[in-house]
Amino acid sequence: MAGRDVVGVVLVAGLTVFLVGAGGWRKAYEQPLTASLRTIHTDRRRRAWIHAWMIPAMFITCAGMVGLVVLLGAGTAAVVAAMAAVAYAIGAVCWIASLAFRLTVVPWAAERTVADGAPPAGFAALDGWAGSLYVVHMVSAYAASATLGAALLVAGELPGWVGWFGVGWGLAFLAGFLATRFAGPFNPPFWAHVYSALVGAMLLAT
């Protein structure tokens, strides 16, 4: 398998693996804190399954981004793509830390909420901290998509519309995410894998 195909497969796999877990998500997890924790306690295995798939998805997409840098060679396009990969990876580290929190501290808090009738003292602040890590991830992912699109425009490796789409989509979704205060249609984390998966699919198709 050629290097181009390897990178394409890995980038597509990042989104695919993420969706294996994310397909089990329930809106009930997004209720106010106490109700959400009660639901999480009831659904602890399902929720653990969801988050356990999201973690490897982050590693896979990061690996694909680095592979794309190597594929583009040593010119300006590779430099810009490397900047995109670094930005994406920094956000990925934050999201993985937040996911680890969700897999460990949140189930404990859910158990205490069911037992005591209220979330543990100080948990709301910790949950807000974990949420801020998610915000960093999404901001960096959208910025990285726009930067990666610019790199592809310079490289000429793929049709021009792929690069322009990355620039426009990344900037538009970043603006939307910030304007809606990190909620609404720009918030779901699968968006962080969508443009990279599109690039992967185009590498395989062209």
N, CA, C and O of each residue as an XYZ file, in Angstrom:
824
protein
N       0.847     -1.197      0.000
C       0.000      0.000      0.000
C       0.885      1.250      0.000
O       1.797      1.367      0.817
N       0.614      2.175     -0.911
C       1.391      3.404     -1.000
C       1.160      4.286      0.225
O       0.135      4.189      0.899
N       2.156      5.161      0.499
C       2.046      6.048      1.645
C       0.800      6.905      1.607
O       0.169      7.151      2.635
N       0.449      7.356      0.416
C      -0.761      8.180      0.234
C      -2.000      7.424      0.703
O      -2.868      7.995      1.363
N      -2.078      6.151      0.364
C      -3.227      5.336      0.763
C      -3.229      5.075      2.270
O      -4.286      5.062      2.900
N      -2.060      4.870      2.835
C      -1.966      4.642      4.284
C      -2.506      5.852      5.045
O      -3.302      5.712      5.974
N      -2.066      7.027      4.642
C      -2.530      8.247      5.301
C      -4.042      8.401      5.121
O      -4.750      8.764      6.060
N      -4.526      8.123      3.918
C      -5.954      8.226      3.665
C      -6.771      7.299      4.551
O      -7.779      7.705      5.129
N      -6.329      6.057      4.654
C      -7.037      5.075      5.487
C      -7.044      5.506      6.947
O      -8.071      5.412      7.618
N      -5.910      5.974      7.438
C      -5.813      6.368      8.846
C      -6.726      7.565      9.135
O      -7.412      7.580     10.157
N      -6.744      8.554      8.258
C      -7.591      9.729      8.483
C      -9.079      9.361      8.464
O      -9.851      9.870      9.276
N      -9.473      8.503      7.566
C     -10.868      8.049      7.531
C     -11.182      7.209      8.772
O     -12.274      7.301      9.333
N     -10.219      6.393      9.189
C     -10.435      5.542     10.361
C     -10.651      6.354     11.626
O     -11.386      5.923     12.515
N     -10.019      7.532     11.726
C     -10.217      8.358     12.908
C     -11.681      8.689     13.131
O     -12.191      8.551     14.243
N     -12.362      9.127     12.072
C     -13.790      9.435     12.175
C     -14.603      8.166     12.400
O     -15.533      8.161     13.207
N     -14.265      7.102     11.701
C     -15.020      5.853     11.804
C     -14.991      5.299     13.223
O     -16.029      4.917     13.764
N     -13.805      5.256     13.827
C     -13.676      4.745     15.191
C     -14.449      5.631     16.159
O     -15.122      5.131     17.061
N     -14.355      6.931     15.976
C     -15.093      7.852     16.843
C     -16.587      7.559     16.788
O     -17.246      7.514     17.827
N     -17.124      7.361     15.595
C     -18.559      7.171     15.438
C     -19.043      5.851     16.014
O     -20.215      5.730     16.370
N     -18.158      4.850     16.113
C     -18.546      3.582     16.740
C     -19.021      3.833     18.164
O     -20.026      3.275     18.602
N     -18.288      4.679     18.883
C     -18.698      5.010     20.240
C     -19.788      6.057     20.286
O     -20.767      5.908     21.017
N     -19.624      7.122     19.505
C     -20.535      8.267     19.584
C     -21.964      7.908     19.182
O     -22.908      8.599     19.564
N     -22.125      6.833     18.417
C     -23.467      6.418     18.024
C     -24.350      6.055     19.204
O     -25.574      6.026     19.078
N     -23.735      5.774     20.362
C     -24.517      5.417     21.543
C     -24.880      6.586     22.430
O     -25.486      6.398     23.485
N     -24.515      7.814     22.015
C     -24.762      8.992     22.861
C     -26.247      9.239     23.063
O     -27.048      9.020     22.154
N     -26.617      9.699     24.264
C     -28.009     10.030     24.586
C     -28.103     11.480     25.031
O     -27.247     11.964     25.772
N     -29.143     12.173     24.581
C     -29.362     13.562     24.998
C     -29.578     13.669     26.501
O     -29.380     14.732     27.089
N     -29.983     12.564     27.123
C     -30.227     12.577     28.564
C     -28.961     12.881     29.353
O     -29.042     13.313     30.502
N     -27.791     12.663     28.754
C     -26.537     12.969     29.451
C     -26.308     14.481     29.548
O     -25.431     14.931     30.285
N     -27.093     15.258     28.808
C     -26.889     16.700     28.756
C     -27.905     17.464     29.605
O     -28.076     18.671     29.434
N     -28.572     16.770     30.512
C     -29.506     17.416     31.434
C     -28.736     18.239     32.473
O     -27.507     18.180     32.518
N     -29.457     19.014     33.315
C     -28.797     19.671     34.452
C     -28.017     18.645     35.281
O     -28.325     17.454     35.255
N     -27.019     19.111     36.004
C     -25.994     18.249     36.591
C     -26.549     17.069     37.384
O     -26.164     15.929     37.124
N     -27.435     17.308     38.336
C     -27.907     16.211     39.187
C     -28.649     15.151     38.383
O     -28.412     13.957     38.564
N     -29.547     15.578     37.494
C     -30.291     14.629     36.670
C     -29.354     13.894     35.723
O     -29.513     12.695     35.491
N     -28.387     14.605     35.183
C     -27.427     13.989     34.277
C     -26.626     12.900     34.993
O     -26.422     11.817     34.446
N     -26.182     13.182     36.196
C     -25.385     12.197     36.945
C     -26.214     10.967     37.289
O     -25.694      9.851     37.278
N     -27.464     11.150     37.587
C     -28.326      9.987     37.850
C     -28.453      9.104     36.608
O     -28.396      7.878     36.697
N     -28.626      9.742     35.452
C     -28.712      8.992     34.197
C     -27.400      8.284     33.904
O     -27.391      7.128     33.481
N     -26.297      8.976     34.130
C     -24.975      8.394     33.889
C     -24.750      7.170     34.771
O     -24.167      6.179     34.329
N     -25.208      7.238     36.006
C     -25.059      6.086     36.902
C     -25.819      4.883     36.355
O     -25.320      3.758     36.389
N     -27.017      5.122     35.855
C     -27.816      4.033     35.292
C     -27.181      3.483     34.021
O     -27.231      2.281     33.759
N     -26.589      4.367     33.243
C     -26.031      4.008     31.927
C     -24.505      3.874     31.954
O     -23.862      4.071     30.923
N     -23.917      3.550     33.090
C     -22.464      3.647     33.215
C     -21.709      2.788     32.195
O     -20.667      3.213     31.697
N     -22.202      1.608     31.876
C     -21.491      0.765     30.910
C     -21.608      1.322     29.496
O     -20.635      1.345     28.742
N     -22.787      1.761     29.155
C     -22.992      2.355     27.821
C     -22.112      3.593     27.652
O     -21.481      3.777     26.611
N     -22.075      4.436     28.678
C     -21.293      5.663     28.596
C     -19.793      5.370     28.563
O     -19.040      6.061     27.876
N     -19.363      4.361     29.295
C     -17.955      3.968     29.250
C     -17.578      3.483     27.848
O     -16.489      3.785     27.358
N     -18.464      2.740     27.212
C     -18.242      2.272     25.836
C     -18.056      3.470     24.890
O     -17.141      3.488     24.066
N     -18.933      4.459     25.023
C     -18.865      5.638     24.158
C     -17.505      6.316     24.274
O     -16.845      6.571     23.266
N     -17.093      6.605     25.491
C     -15.864      7.364     25.701
C     -14.616      6.540     25.427
O     -13.586      7.086     25.031
N     -14.699      5.235     25.632
C     -13.547      4.375     25.373
C     -13.186      4.357     23.882
O     -12.020      4.161     23.539
N     -14.157      4.555     23.000
C     -13.878      4.615     21.563
C     -13.360      5.987     21.143
O     -12.597      6.099     20.183
N     -13.769      7.019     21.854
C     -13.337      8.368     21.491
C     -11.835      8.559     21.698
O     -11.199      9.291     20.941
N     -11.270      7.920     22.699
C      -9.840      8.094     22.981
C      -8.962      7.573     21.847
O      -8.116      8.322     21.358
N      -9.122      6.317     21.406
C      -8.284      5.878     20.282
C      -8.528      6.675     19.005
O      -7.619      6.826     18.188
N      -9.731      7.182     18.826
C     -10.013      8.003     17.640
C      -9.104      9.218     17.601
O      -8.646      9.618     16.530
N      -8.836      9.811     18.761
C      -7.961     10.981     18.808
C      -6.538     10.609     18.400
O      -5.898     11.344     17.647
N      -6.041      9.483     18.886
C      -4.695      9.044     18.513
C      -4.608      8.767     17.009
O      -3.621      9.110     16.358
N      -5.656      8.142     16.471
C      -5.646      7.776     15.049
C      -5.632      9.018     14.169
O      -4.832      9.109     13.238
N      -6.517      9.981     14.458
C      -6.551     11.191     13.643
C      -5.256     11.976     13.757
O      -4.769     12.504     12.757
N      -4.686     12.064     14.956
C      -3.388     12.739     15.121
C      -2.313     12.059     14.289
O      -1.503     12.729     13.648
N      -2.301     10.731     14.297
C      -1.317      9.994     13.510
C      -1.491     10.284     12.022
O      -0.510     10.451     11.298
N      -2.737     10.341     11.573
C      -2.986     10.649     10.174
C      -2.539     12.047      9.799
O      -2.022     12.257      8.702
N      -2.729     13.007     10.693
C      -2.284     14.381     10.427
C      -0.763     14.443     10.282
O      -0.245     15.120      9.395
N      -0.057     13.733     11.157
C       1.402     13.698     11.060
C       1.828     12.992      9.771
O       2.769     13.428      9.108
N       1.145     11.912      9.418
C       1.450     11.214      8.174
C       1.272     12.111      6.964
O       2.036     12.018      6.004
N       0.274     12.975      7.002
C       0.043     13.897      5.890
C       1.193     14.891      5.761
O       1.588     15.247      4.651
N       1.731     15.340      6.895
C       2.892     16.239      6.868
C       4.047     15.573      6.129
O       4.679     16.190      5.272
N       4.318     14.322      6.458
C       5.401     13.580      5.805
C       5.103     13.414      4.321
O       5.999     13.532      3.485
N       3.849     13.140      3.997
C       3.455     12.933      2.601
C       3.683     14.179      1.754
O       4.005     14.078      0.570
N       3.515     15.359      2.358
C       3.644     16.603      1.606
C       5.096     17.018      1.383
O       5.355     17.968      0.644
N       6.034     16.332      2.001
C       7.451     16.603      1.748
C       8.023     17.643      2.676
O       7.633     17.732      3.840
N       8.970     18.452      2.150
C       9.711     19.380      3.006
C       9.487     20.846      2.642
O      10.211     21.715      3.129
N       8.504     21.135      1.802
C       8.284     22.505      1.361
C       7.357     23.290      2.268
O       7.076     22.884      3.396
N       6.883     24.425      1.760
C       6.008     25.304      2.529
C       4.728     24.603      2.949
O       4.254     24.795      4.069
N       4.164     23.792      2.063
C       2.923     23.092      2.385
C       3.103     22.187      3.594
O       2.225     22.110      4.454
N       4.242     21.500      3.660
C       4.498     20.610      4.793
C       4.650     21.395      6.086
O       4.210     20.952      7.147
N       5.279     22.572      5.990
C       5.439     23.418      7.183
C       4.074     23.847      7.715
O       3.817     23.769      8.916
N       3.207     24.297      6.821
C       1.869     24.740      7.236
C       1.062     23.559      7.773
O       0.342     23.697      8.762
N       1.178     22.400      7.125
C       0.473     21.206      7.597
C       0.975     20.780      8.968
O       0.201     20.304      9.798
N       2.286     20.954      9.207
C       2.843     20.621     10.523
C       2.257     21.527     11.599
O       1.976     21.077     12.710
N       2.072     22.799     11.270
C       1.430     23.714     12.221
C       0.015     23.252     12.537
O      -0.418     23.293     13.688
N      -0.701     22.813     11.512
C      -2.058     22.301     11.725
C      -2.038     21.062     12.607
O      -2.876     20.917     13.498
N      -1.079     20.164     12.361
C      -0.990     18.933     13.135
C      -0.680     19.220     14.600
O      -1.242     18.587     15.494
N       0.212     20.172     14.845
C       0.558     20.529     16.230
C      -0.648     21.135     16.939
O      -0.945     20.779     18.079
N      -1.344     22.050     16.267
C      -2.532     22.665     16.872
C      -3.578     21.600     17.200
O      -4.188     21.621     18.269
N      -3.773     20.677     16.271
C      -4.759     19.617     16.497
C      -4.330     18.725     17.657
O      -5.156     18.349     18.488
N      -3.050     18.387     17.716
C      -2.551     17.487     18.757
C      -2.654     18.109     20.147
O      -2.967     17.415     21.115
N      -2.394     19.408     20.252
C      -2.519     20.076     21.558
C      -3.964     19.989     22.049
O      -4.219     19.688     23.215
N      -4.896     20.255     21.149
C      -6.300     20.126     21.521
C      -6.674     18.691     21.848
O      -7.483     18.445     22.743
N      -6.088     17.740     21.125
C      -6.372     16.325     21.379
C      -5.931     15.909     22.774
O      -6.631     15.155     23.449
N      -4.773     16.396     23.209
C      -4.298     16.094     24.564
C      -5.305     16.597     25.596
O      -5.607     15.901     26.566
N      -5.822     17.805     25.386
C      -6.826     18.359     26.305
C      -8.088     17.502     26.321
O      -8.642     17.231     27.387
N      -8.537     17.080     25.159
C      -9.762     16.274     25.070
C      -9.562     14.902     25.695
O     -10.464     14.393     26.361
N      -8.400     14.295     25.493
C      -8.130     12.997     26.106
C      -8.131     13.118     27.629
O      -8.636     12.234     28.321
N      -7.570     14.206     28.152
C      -7.613     14.434     29.602
C      -9.052     14.579     30.077
O      -9.418     14.055     31.129
N      -9.867     15.287     29.307
C     -11.280     15.443     29.655
C     -12.017     14.110     29.595
O     -12.869     13.829     30.438
N     -11.690     13.291     28.602
C     -12.304     11.967     28.491
C     -11.897     11.077     29.662
O     -12.716     10.316     30.175
N     -10.642     11.167     30.085
C     -10.192     10.391     31.245
C     -10.982     10.810     32.491
O     -11.352      9.969     33.310
N     -11.233     12.097     32.621
C     -12.067     12.604     33.721
C     -13.462     12.004     33.644
O     -14.023     11.580     34.656
N     -14.014     11.970     32.447
C     -15.358     11.430     32.270
C     -15.426      9.934     32.569
O     -16.462      9.433     33.005
N     -14.335      9.229     32.337
C     -14.320      7.785     32.571
C     -14.016      7.409     34.009
O     -14.242      6.265     34.403
N     -13.511      8.335     34.798
C     -13.109      8.016     36.169
C     -13.861      8.837     37.208
O     -14.584      8.275     38.030
N     -13.703     10.146     37.184
C     -14.299     11.004     38.218
C     -15.816     11.083     38.073
O     -16.537     11.037     39.069
N     -16.298     11.201     36.850
C     -17.747     11.357     36.647
C     -18.528     10.134     37.141
O     -19.533     10.322     37.826
N     -18.127      8.887     36.835
C     -18.863      7.742     37.390
C     -18.872      7.723     38.920
O     -19.869      7.348     39.538
N     -17.756      8.131     39.523
C     -17.718      8.220     40.991
C     -18.720      9.260     41.483
O     -19.462      9.006     42.432
N     -18.745     10.435     40.841
C     -19.683     11.481     41.233
C     -21.124     11.027     41.027
O     -22.000     11.357     41.826
N     -21.371     10.275     39.963
C     -22.712      9.766     39.705
C     -23.142      8.800     40.806
O     -24.288      8.830     41.254
N     -22.225      7.954     41.234
C     -22.534      7.013     42.311
C     -22.848      7.751     43.616
O     -23.796      7.407     44.321
N     -22.042      8.767     43.927
C     -22.271      9.536     45.151
C     -23.589     10.319     45.070
O     -24.276     10.487     46.077
N     -23.935     10.791     43.877
C     -25.181     11.531     43.711
C     -26.386     10.641     43.998
O     -27.334     11.058     44.663
N     -26.337      9.417     43.492
C     -27.437      8.473     43.749
C     -27.505      8.130     45.236
O     -28.594      8.016     45.798
N     -26.351      7.966     45.869
C     -26.321      7.574     47.279
C     -26.702      8.717     48.216
O     -27.399      8.510     49.210
N     -26.237      9.934     47.890
C     -26.399     11.068     48.809
C     -27.506     12.035     48.411
O     -27.911     12.876     49.214
N     -27.999     11.926     47.183
C     -29.057     12.818     46.736
C     -28.582     14.112     46.110
O     -29.395     14.925     45.670
N     -27.248     14.315     46.063
C     -26.689     15.541     45.478
C     -25.264     15.256     45.025
O     -24.617     14.360     45.568
N     -24.762     15.996     44.042
C     -23.375     15.804     43.596
C     -22.388     16.093     44.726
O     -22.683     16.901     45.607
N     -21.230     15.449     44.712
C     -20.216     15.713     45.737
C     -19.784     17.175     45.732
O     -19.815     17.842     44.697
N     -19.386     17.656     46.886
C     -18.922     19.040     46.995
C     -17.725     19.260     46.088
O     -16.793     18.457     46.065
N     -17.759     20.336     45.353
C     -16.651     20.694     44.476
C     -16.689     20.044     43.111
O     -15.890     20.395     42.242
N     -17.605     19.098     42.897
C     -17.611     18.402     41.609
C     -17.988     19.329     40.464
O     -17.434     19.213     39.371
N     -18.916     20.242     40.692
C     -19.341     21.139     39.620
C     -18.163     21.939     39.070
O     -18.068     22.166     37.863
N     -17.261     22.368     39.965
C     -16.085     23.117     39.510
C     -15.168     22.234     38.683
O     -14.643     22.668     37.657
N     -14.972     21.001     39.122
C     -14.132     20.073     38.358
C     -14.751     19.760     37.002
O     -14.046     19.646     35.999
N     -16.060     19.625     36.979
C     -16.752     19.346     35.718
C     -16.601     20.529     34.759
O     -16.449     20.343     33.551
N     -16.646     21.745     35.308
C     -16.420     22.933     34.478
C     -15.013     22.966     33.913
O     -14.807     23.372     32.770
N     -14.034     22.534     34.721
C     -12.646     22.471     34.247
C     -12.531     21.479     33.091
O     -11.899     21.775     32.077
N     -13.134     20.318     33.241
C     -13.090     19.322     32.168
C     -13.776     19.850     30.913
O     -13.341     19.573     29.795
N     -14.848     20.610     31.107
C     -15.526     21.203     29.958
C     -14.661     22.213     29.239
O     -14.722     22.328     28.015
N     -13.850     22.952     29.994
C     -12.964     23.934     29.360
C     -11.902     23.247     28.504
O     -11.471     23.796     27.491
N     -11.481     22.054     28.906
C     -10.531     21.285     28.095
C     -11.173     20.899     26.764
O     -10.514     20.887     25.725
N     -12.450     20.588     26.812
C     -13.170     20.268     25.578
C     -13.248     21.479     24.655
O     -13.103     21.350     23.439
N     -13.476     22.644     25.231
C     -13.525     23.875     24.433
C     -12.197     24.090     23.712
O     -12.178     24.429     22.529
N     -11.085     23.892     24.424
C      -9.761     24.029     23.797
C      -9.636     23.058     22.625
O      -9.129     23.419     21.563
N     -10.097     21.837     22.822
C     -10.025     20.829     21.756
C     -10.782     21.268     20.511
O     -10.248     21.188     19.405
N     -12.014     21.728     20.673
C     -12.817     22.082     19.510
C     -12.267     23.323     18.809
O     -12.243     23.379     17.579
N     -11.829     24.308     19.575
C     -11.242     25.505     18.965
C     -10.006     25.130     18.164
O      -9.837     25.582     17.032
N      -9.141     24.307     18.745
C      -7.913     23.923     18.044
C      -8.216     23.053     16.831
O      -7.529     23.153     15.815
N      -9.238     22.200     16.923
C      -9.587     21.337     15.791
C     -10.104     22.159     14.613
O      -9.731     21.901     13.469
N     -10.952     23.140     14.881
C     -11.462     23.979     13.799
C     -10.346     24.840     13.194
O     -10.260     24.990     11.975
N      -9.494     25.402     14.059
C      -8.368     26.188     13.554
C      -7.420     25.316     12.745
O      -6.897     25.748     11.718
N      -7.197     24.090     13.205
C      -6.317     23.169     12.484
C      -6.900     22.799     11.129
O      -6.156     22.649     10.160
N      -8.215     22.652     11.047
C      -8.853     22.335      9.763
C      -8.627     23.455      8.760
O      -8.306     23.200      7.599
N      -8.796     24.691      9.206
C      -8.562     25.827      8.312
C      -7.111     25.892      7.876
O      -6.823     26.163      6.711
N      -6.195     25.644      8.803
C      -4.759     25.672      8.480
C      -4.395     24.536      7.541
O      -3.616     24.722      6.606
N      -4.957     23.356      7.787
C      -4.691     22.224      6.899
C      -5.216     22.502      5.496
O      -4.571     22.149      4.508
N      -6.377     23.130      5.406
C      -6.900     23.500      4.092
C      -5.950     24.418      3.356
O      -5.747     24.272      2.151
N      -5.359     25.378      4.082
C      -4.387     26.287      3.464
C      -3.166     25.515      2.979
O      -2.631     25.795      1.907
N      -2.726     24.539      3.778
C      -1.573     23.723      3.378
C      -1.857     22.959      2.097
O      -0.987     22.854      1.232
N      -3.052     22.429      1.966
C      -3.401     21.668      0.771
C      -3.520     22.560     -0.450
O      -3.239     22.126     -1.568
N      -3.933     23.797     -0.247
C      -3.966     24.747     -1.360
C      -2.547     25.002     -1.881
O      -2.321     25.056     -3.090
N      -1.602     25.158     -0.959
C      -0.212     25.384     -1.353
C       0.368     24.148     -2.034
O       1.110     24.249     -3.011
N       0.016     22.983     -1.501
C       0.613     21.741     -2.005
C       0.113     21.368     -3.394
O       0.883     20.866     -4.212
N      -1.157     21.604     -3.669
C      -1.730     21.160     -4.930
C      -1.858     19.654     -5.011
O      -1.985     19.094     -6.099
N      -1.826     18.996     -3.865
C      -1.882     17.535     -3.805
C      -3.280     17.004     -4.114
O      -3.434     15.891     -4.617
N      -4.298     17.814     -3.806
C      -5.687     17.436     -4.008
C      -6.390     18.545     -4.783
O      -5.851     19.645     -4.902
N      -7.578     18.280     -5.311
C      -8.319     19.333     -6.013
C      -8.451     20.593     -5.161
O      -8.589     20.506     -3.940
N      -8.410     21.753     -5.794
C      -8.403     23.007     -5.070
C      -9.579     23.193     -4.139
O      -9.439     23.820     -3.089
N     -10.746     22.657     -4.503
C     -11.925     22.854     -3.662
C     -11.755     22.231     -2.292
O     -12.350     22.702     -1.323
N     -10.939     21.161     -2.190
C     -10.731     20.512     -0.890
C     -10.024     21.474      0.073
O     -10.391     21.576      1.244
N      -9.013     22.172     -0.432
C      -8.321     23.147      0.393
C      -9.199     24.316      0.766
O      -9.238     24.717      1.929
N      -9.917     24.877     -0.219
C     -10.796     26.007      0.069
C     -11.915     25.614      1.034
O     -12.306     26.398      1.898
N     -12.419     24.404      0.878
C     -13.452     23.934      1.793
C     -12.918     23.881      3.220
O     -13.612     24.283      4.154
N     -11.692     23.390      3.400
C     -11.108     23.325      4.732
C     -10.960     24.691      5.366
O     -11.277     24.879      6.541
N     -10.475     25.650      4.581
C     -10.309     27.013      5.100
C     -11.659     27.600      5.499
O     -11.821     28.110      6.608
N     -12.629     27.525      4.585
C     -13.944     28.108      4.856
C     -14.684     27.391      5.962
O     -15.251     28.022      6.854
N     -14.677     26.066      5.903
C     -15.400     25.271      6.906
C     -14.791     25.470      8.287
O     -15.518     25.674      9.260
N     -13.458     25.413      8.385
C     -12.801     25.566      9.680
C     -13.083     26.914     10.308
O     -13.398     26.994     11.495
N     -12.971     27.982      9.517
C     -13.200     29.320     10.056
C     -14.678     29.537     10.401
O     -14.994     30.143     11.425
N     -15.576     29.045      9.550
C     -17.004     29.226      9.804
C     -17.443     28.483     11.064
O     -18.196     29.020     11.876
N     -16.973     27.252     11.223
C     -17.362     26.475     12.396
C     -16.694     27.011     13.658
O     -17.285     26.962     14.737
N     -15.480     27.517     13.535
C     -14.832     28.142     14.693
C     -15.641     29.360     15.144
O     -15.906     29.527     16.335
N     -16.029     30.203     14.195
C     -16.824     31.378     14.528
C     -18.170     30.978     15.132
O     -18.628     31.585     16.100
N     -18.799     29.956     14.555
C     -20.078     29.495     15.073
C     -19.970     28.929     16.475
O     -20.831     29.167     17.322
N     -18.907     28.181     16.713
C     -18.680     27.588     18.029
C     -18.518     28.669     19.092
O     -19.077     28.568     20.184
N     -17.751     29.700     18.765
C     -17.524     30.788     19.714
C     -18.781     31.641     19.889
O     -19.104     32.062     21.000
N     -19.487     31.893     18.785
C     -20.667     32.756     18.833
C     -21.808     32.129     19.625
O     -22.580     32.845     20.262
N     -21.924     30.818     19.596
C     -23.003     30.134     20.315
C     -22.577     29.719     21.718
O     -23.270     28.951     22.385
N     -21.418     30.238     22.163
C     -20.923     29.948     23.509
C     -20.751     28.450     23.737
O     -21.149     27.906     24.768
N     -20.151     27.807     22.751
C     -19.753     26.409     22.842
C     -20.958     25.460     22.957
O     -20.862     24.403     23.580
N     -22.085     25.845     22.355
C     -23.259     24.991     22.379
C     -23.883     24.985     20.995
O     -23.438     25.710     20.105
N     -24.905     24.172     20.813
C     -25.614     24.169     19.553
C     -24.979     23.287     18.502
O     -24.252     22.352     18.838
N     -25.238     23.567     17.230
C     -24.844     22.653     16.156
C     -23.339     22.539     15.935
O     -22.893     21.602     15.272
N     -22.548     23.458     16.469
C     -21.093     23.408     16.271
C     -20.380     22.674     17.401
O     -19.156     22.551     17.390
N     -21.140     22.190     18.371
C     -20.557     21.617     19.581
C     -20.215     20.130     19.508
O     -19.229     19.727     20.126
N     -20.971     19.282     18.786
C     -20.692     17.846     18.827
C     -19.248     17.525     18.430
O     -18.757     18.052     17.432
N     -18.564     16.672     19.192
C     -17.135     16.443     18.971
C     -16.786     15.684     17.700
O     -15.622     15.674     17.298
N     -17.763     15.045     17.054
C     -17.418     14.345     15.821
C     -16.951     15.316     14.738
O     -16.229     14.926     13.820
N     -17.369     16.603     14.847
C     -16.936     17.588     13.847
C     -15.414     17.702     13.798
O     -14.855     18.045     12.756
N     -14.744     17.420     14.904
C     -13.290     17.545     14.948
C     -12.581     16.534     14.050
O     -11.386     16.669     13.789
N     -13.308     15.522     13.577
C     -12.720     14.491     12.718
C     -13.221     14.560     11.276
O     -12.759     13.807     10.420
N     -14.157     15.456     11.011
C     -14.836     15.430      9.714
C     -13.940     15.898      8.573
O     -13.839     15.212      7.556
N     -13.286     17.049      8.718
C     -12.479     17.531      7.598
C     -11.283     16.623      7.345
O     -10.950     16.355      6.191
N     -10.639     16.151      8.392
C      -9.503     15.244      8.201
C      -9.953     13.964      7.499
O      -9.221     13.430      6.666
N     -11.151     13.464      7.825
C     -11.662     12.280      7.159
C     -11.959     12.554      5.684
O     -11.737     11.690      4.836
N     -12.460     13.756      5.377
C     -12.677     14.140      3.985
C     -11.361     14.144      3.225
O     -11.285     13.641      2.104
N     -10.328     14.709      3.830
C      -9.009     14.709      3.188
C      -8.548     13.277      2.948
O      -8.025     12.954      1.882
N      -8.747     12.416      3.955
C      -8.365     11.020      3.795
C      -9.100     10.334      2.656
O      -8.506      9.591      1.874
N     -10.407     10.594      2.572
C     -11.195     10.005      1.499
C     -10.735     10.489      0.126
O     -10.714      9.716     -0.832
N     -10.369     11.756      0.031
C      -9.895     12.295     -1.246
C      -8.521     11.735     -1.606
O      -8.227     11.528     -2.784
N      -7.684     11.489     -0.608
C      -6.390     10.852     -0.890
C      -6.587      9.456     -1.481
O      -5.837      9.027     -2.357
N      -7.594      8.768     -0.991
C      -7.865      7.420     -1.492
C      -8.543      7.441     -2.868
O      -8.378      6.521     -3.669
N      -9.301      8.499     -3.123
C     -10.103      8.538     -4.349
C      -9.370      9.140     -5.533
O      -9.790      8.938     -6.672
N      -8.270      9.885     -5.301
C      -7.620     10.579     -6.423
C      -6.219     10.050     -6.669
O      -5.531     10.521     -7.575
